[in-house]
């Protein structure tokens, strides 16, 4: 049984930093699998923030480029999202997500591509 458990959310002032973690258990070790961070603010659709293929290929959404970094520790089975220079508009519930053994890199921003989701961790940025 695959489990994803996020942590590290909280309240921070604009310009501050947070690091989110997603501990995984029971998840595949396939190099072609992908994981990601999504976020969802009240009244909005869930949107992709950052993506990583187990073989270390990464990319982030344009709106967080230069501020957010995704990484993974395959020994600790943990996914990270380092968030710097946070802005009020980054306020949202952040979710960790994972695909099956094979992800389609050209579809990684689609919610439907992911088979497993965590429960989310809240990030609140104040001005």
Buried (B, 14 or more C-beta within 10 A) or exposed (E): EEEBBBBBBEEBEBEBEBEBBBBBEEBBEBEBBBBBBBBBBEEEEBBBBBBBBBEEEBBBBEEBEEBBBBBBEEEEBBBBBBBBEBBEEBBBBBBBBBBBEEBEEEEBBEBEBBBBBBEBBEBBBEE
